[in-house]
Amino acid sequence: MHYKHTQIGYFMISCGAIALVIALEVFYRKATVSAMLGGLAAIFVIIGLFATLTVEIRDGLLKFHFGPGLIRKKLKVAEIESCEVVRNPWYYGWGIHATRKGWIYNVSGFEAVEILMSDGRRLRIGTDEPELLRKAVLTAQMEGRRKRRA
């Protein structure tokens, strides 16, 4: 089983564009060059790190990473207890953070797949194709079970 999908965080990119316009306005109003360059660098780093979320299932692992892959996580499919499609409330926001439902990893939208691990950890992975991701996890689990029996 192989699954790979990248979701683009249009909201993050839009916020970055707005921040860029504001930064240019501040610069136009005589901000110091160092303050301007620092602000622009921070904007581009945040956008670069969080503009996309790629989820992949391969070789018995569920892996996901933001942007170019500096921020990443991997889970063993065999240790996934359950997987279900959920809808995040608007106040969960975007990015990486803890919620009362566990950790959340997302870049856009409200749809996610909630993963419950065999050790009790719970996390939500945001996606714009939740049903496909859920089916891919379940298929990878079945294939893993077949391989262990063989």
Buried (B, 14 or more C-beta within 10 A) or exposed (E): BEBEBBBEBEBBBEBBEEBBEEBBEBBEEEBEEEEBEEBBEEBEEBBBBBBBBBBBBEEBEBBBBBBEEEBEBEBEBBBBEEBEBEEBEEEBEBBBEEBEBBBBBBBBBEBBBBBBBEEEEBBBBBBBBBEBBBBBBBBBBEBBEEEEEE
